[in-house]
Amino acid sequence: MSKKKTNKNSNTKKNSKKAKKGRLRTVIIFAIIVIAIAIGIITYTNRTEPSLALKQYFSYLSNKDYEAMYDLVITDMPKEDFISRVKNIYEGIEATNISITVTANSTSENNKDIVNITYTNSMNTMAGNESFINTAKMKLEGEDYKIIWDSSIIFPDLKDNQKVRVATLSHARGNIYDRNGLAIAKEGTAYQVGLVPGKMNDTTDLNKIAELLGISTNTIQNALNASYVTDDTFVPLRNISRENQSLKNEILTIKGIMVSDYNTRVYPYKEATSILTGYVQDNQGKTGLEYAYNDKLTGEDGVEIYIVNEDGSKVKTIQKKDVKNGEDIKLTIDVNIQNKIYEQFKDDQGAFVSINYNTGEILALVSTPSYDANAFSLGVTDEEWQRLQNDEKNPMYNRYLGTYAPGSSFKPIVGAIGLMTNSFTATEDFGRSGTKWQKDESWKDLYVTTLETYSGDANLENALVYSDNIYFAKAALKIGKSTLQSELNKLGFNEKLNFVQDVVASTYGSMDSEAAIANSGYGQSEILVNPLHMASIYSAIANGGNMMLPYITQELNQSGNNVSKIYKQNAISQRVAEILKQDLVQVVEKGTAKECKIEGRIIAGKTGTAEIKESQDDNNGNEIGWFNSFDEDGHLIISMVQNAKDLGGSHYVVKKVRNIYEAIN
């Protein structure tokens, strides 16, 4: 009994499944038939003669054959007016890929010669893709259908007495901030000075205007004679800073002058940051960080396409592309340190780098002399441009990206290599050599000279404290060419630093003789070092061994602090770094950098004076003065001044760096 019931239930379930499958098959077949009918209807509507005529019209439009379009329409509008209207609207909105799909048509109840065609019109415009449903009335004239045309064929809501306008929605360029949120490059306003011809009279003195604005009278006359100028036109002549209130007030006393606000890029710290930031023209970064981060800082303008009445009032927005403002950039730079360094060295030709030696954050990047980037925002005159280009000090040159002979500031690097390769020990006495030395007679008339003799052993500490060239010439020979070059490579020589700007790689040359190797030991011969790279090497001495990677945009960790970036891990052993650090403290306490000693502070550093000579007998060559230093609070400052011979060489630099340390703590 139980078994039969089970079989019966099983058969019932099978029959139910078959019924469901049958119903599903019926639904699918019905859906296919409906879709096929719909496709057939659309295909049919697309193949009727009115549809073909409408498609032909839009085909001519795609090919910009406006005259042929006119032959397919019925309108009271003259041909020239029709062509002008259609051309101006479609080309004004930059319409491309124009296509239509007819969805339905029907014969008019009142007139069998008129067919109403419903279609979808699609096109790409400067504001994006635009797609809308429209209806066209087609009338049979003779054997051909033509469009009963009015402006609604262009856009459904457009009337013949209305216009289509395109407005650019300007984006804002991103600002550049220092680590404390102070803007060093931002969007701001200036004054635009111009003339209104209808308000000028006999007292309008063009010569005085030219003198006040720093432009020529020809420039003013050419601007006034432009074809677009009418009596009521504001003719712009020059932009001036909002800070220049005295000039604004004086020029407003001249009849016909008008001053209005003008959006521009503003650099609040002027010369102190201008080489760092660079400048913008036509909303594109041309130099500095404005150029390096241009893609991030530059946003994208928006566009609005809309219909207006004859009085200019807006009727409807057709298409709108939203504004995309540029991203802000937040730097690791401390503009207060930047300012203090600039103020100390603004009259010199030099490069200055300050980093946090524990993290690699760049606190200041200064190149002197400098220029005011605001001049380019306002519109630099030909005279101003020529003055900048012809300045012997080259104020627009970015010196911290180049390489320079390091002189004695290179000695700690040689000391580190010697100790790490066991070429000598820190306490080893190299022997007294006076102030003039050569290895042997094979050097002929080539000698290594040093300025100062000292008591005590010729060991590493004394050689650094008294900047003994002869000691480090011997040290380089003890290390040997092959080892010296390979170890310098490990420290990043002949390797471009990974930085947002193009940094020239530090190099050591061929060292093709014993004398060249010896001279390299104290930073002469062909040794060239970049200041940013120098900061990285000295950071390893300051922090116990790791060369930090100098970086300039903030990158925060989970704790909200800037990350630490290591360029070369354990580049110098902790033992060697500690020896060098203590020796460099003594350089400041009692050696060549004692002018930087500050009571109650521990500062370490090394001076360097590199001679730039044509030959060993050249007494007229110039000098480069260096002072590389760091304190106990994470500040490391690399300072390099060119043409320092008449200034006192590295001693000139040391005194000014002391002022910086006193100001930043």
Residue, then its C-alpha position, 0 to 999 in steps of 0.5 A: m500500500s505504501k509503495k503504490k502511494t509513493n509511485k503515484n506521488s512520483n508520477t504526479k511530480k513528474n507530470s507537474k515538472k513537464a507542465k512547468k517546462g511546457r508553460l516556460r517554453t510557451v512563454i519563451i516562444f511568445a517573447i521571441i515572437v513579440i521581439a521579432i514583431a518589434i524588430g520587424i516594426i522598427t525595421y519596417t519604419n526604418r525602411t519607409e521612404p519618409s525615414l530614408a529622407l530623414k536619415q539622408y538629412f542627418s547623413y548630410l549633417s554628419n558630412k557638414d553638407y548644409e546646402a544638401m540639407y536645405d534641399l530636404v526641408i520645407t521652411d520659410m527661412p532663407k537658405e543662407d540663414f538656414i545654413s548659418r543657423v545649423k552650422n553655428i549650432y552644431e559646430g559651436i557645440e562640436a557635435t560629432n557621431i550624429s546618428i538617429t534611430v527611427t522608432a515609429n511613424s504614423t500618417s497624419e489624420n488631417n493630411k495623408d501626405i504628412v507622416n510623423i516620424t519619432y526617432t532617437n537622436s544621439m551625438n557627442t558634444m563638447a559637454g558629453n554625449e547627448s541623446f533625446i527623442n524627437t519627432a519630425k513631420m515629413k511631407l510628400e512633395g511630388e515623389d519625395y518626402k521633405i522635412i517640415w523644418d523648424s529649429s525643434i529639429i535641432f533640439p526639441d525645445l529650441k524655437d526659431n527666435q532662440k539661440v544655443r549658447v556654450a559657456t565654459l565653466s572655469h576650473a580652479r587650479g589646485n593650491i600648493y601648501d607647506r607642511n603647516g597648511l600655509a599656501i605657497a601657490k594659490e588661486g587669487t586675484a590681481y588688478q587688471v588695468g585698462l582703458v575705455p576709449g569712450k571715456m578718454n579725453d584730451t587729458t588722457d596721457l598715454n605716455k604717463i600710462a606707459e611709464l606707470l605700467g612699464i609698457s610702450t605707448n605702441t603697445i597701448q595704441n595697438a590695443l586701442n586700434a584692435s578691430y573689436v574695440t568700440d567706445d564702450t570696450f574695456v581694453p586691458l593693458r596690464n595686470i598689477s598686484r593687489e599689493n600695489q595700491s599706490l600704483k592703482n590709485e595713481i593710475l586711476t587719476i588718468k581719464g579713461i582708465m578702469v581697474s577691475d579684478y582679475n583671477t590669477r595665480v598668486y605666490p605669497y612668499k615671492e622670491a623665497t619660494s619661486i624657484l621651488t614652485g615655478y610659475v604658471q602660464d595659460n593655466q599650465g605649469k612651466t617650471g618647478l613644482e607647478y610643472a612637476y605636478n601639473d597633471k594633479l594641479t590642473g583640473e578640467d573646465g566644465v561646459e554648459i550648452y543651453i538655450v536662451n531667449e532673444d533677451g539672453s535669459k536662459v530657457k533650458t540646459i541641454q547638456k552640462k559637463d561639470v567642472k573638475n577642480g585641480e588637486d591640492i598638493k601638500l608639501t613637507i616644506d616648512v616655509n618658515i625654514q625656507n624663508k630663513i634660509y633665503e633671507q640669509f643667502k638671497d644675494d648669493q649664488g647658491a643651493f640649500v637643502s634642509i631635510n629631516y634626517n630621520t625621515g627624508e622629509i624635505l624642509a626647505l629647497v632654496s636656490t639663490p638668487s631668485y625671481d618673483a613668480n608673481a611677475f609671470s602670473l601678472g604678465v611679464t613684459d619683454e623688458e622684464w624678461q630680457r633683464l632676467q635672461n641677461d642677469e649674470k647671476n642667472p636668477m631663474y636657474n635651479r641650482y639644487l638640481g645640479t652638481y658641484a665640486p664638493g671640496s672638503s665636505f666630501k671628506p666624511i664620505v671618504g672616511a666612511i668608505g675607508l673605515m667600512t672597507n678596513s682600509f684604515t682605522a679611525t685612530e691610525d696615524f698617517g704621519r706628518s706631511g706639513t702643508k705640501w705633499q706628493k707620493d713620490e717623484s713620479w708626480k713631478d710638480l704635482y703636490v697636494t696642499t693643505l692650509e693648516t698644521y696641527s698638533g697630535d696624530a694625523n688620524l681621522e678626527n684631527a683630519l676632519v677637525y682641521s680639514d687636512n687635505i693630505y690625510f684624505a689624499k693618502a686615505a683615497l690611495k689606501i682605499g684604492k681606485s677600484t674600491l673607492q669607485s665601487e663604494l661610491n656607487k653603493l652610496g648612489f653615485n652615477e645614479k639618478l635620485n628618485f625625485v619629482q624633478d630631474v636631479v643631475a646624478s653625482t659623479y666621480g670621473s675616471m680617476d685615471s692617475e694616482a694624483a687624480i685618486a688622491n685629489s678625489g679624496y678631498g673632493q677635488s679632481e672630477i668629483l661632482v655632487n648634487p646637494l640633494h644627494m649630499a643631504s641623503i649621504y649625510s643623513a646616514i651619518a646623522n641617523g646611524g646608517n640609513m641614507m634617507l630618500p629626500y621627498i617633498t610631498q606629504e605621505l602620512n602613516q596610520s599615526g598621522n605622521n609623515v612616513s620615513k623613506i630609506y634610499k640605501q639601508n645600512a649604507i654606513s654601519q652604525r659604528v662608523a656613523e657614530i665615529l663620524k658623527q662625533d668627529l663632526v661635532q668636534v669640527v664645530e666645537k673646535g675646528t673649521a666650523k667653530e663659528c657655528k657653535i651655539e652654547g647649549r646646542i650640539i651641532a655637527g658639520k663639515t666645511g668645504t672649499a672647492e677650488i675651481k681652477e684652470s690649472q694647478d698654477d691658476n691663482n685667479g680661479n674661484e671657489i665654492g663654499w660648502f657647509n653640511s651640518f645637522d643638529e640633535d633635533g632632526h634638522l640637516i642643512i646642506s649649504m653651497v655658495q658659488n663664487a665664494k672666494d672674495l666672501g671668505g669661502s666656507h667660513y662665510v657660509v658657516k656664519k649664516v648657517r649659524n643664524i639659521y639654526e638660532a632662528i629655527n629653534 
